[in-house]
Amino acid sequence: MSNNSLAVMAERKQLNQHINSSRPRLDTFVNKLLVPSYEDGLIDAKTKHLIGLAVSIHTHCNDGIIYHSSEAVRLEIKEEVFMECIELCVLDGGSLIYPYARIAVKTYQELS
């Protein structure tokens, strides 16, 4: 990742606002369905974001990795817990996962 996590997140926010303002149905989808789905429910928000991080790592989704890593910091997920999630991702996905695991760790470290 050539830019730091904060710059990537700022650019992501700006572009999302542009997309959502021009396509209101997408804004409704994100703010009424997607965002609330990560709130506490039967599964707590921390666990949901760790699941989201694992899915993002395995699907090679850099935006998702940065988002869920930043949420892990915001929700005060302990580094040991975060790193266990990373470990499981690498064990499950093999060496192909390492570049995406590094993005997650870098983001977590920059924002902690």
Secondary structure, 3 states (H helix, E strand, C coil): CCCCHHHHHHHHHHHHHHHHHHCHHHHHHHHHHHHHHCCCCCCCHHHHHHHHHHHHHHCCCHHHHHHHHHHHHHCCCCHHHHHHHHHHHHHHHHHHHHHHHHHHHHHHHHHC
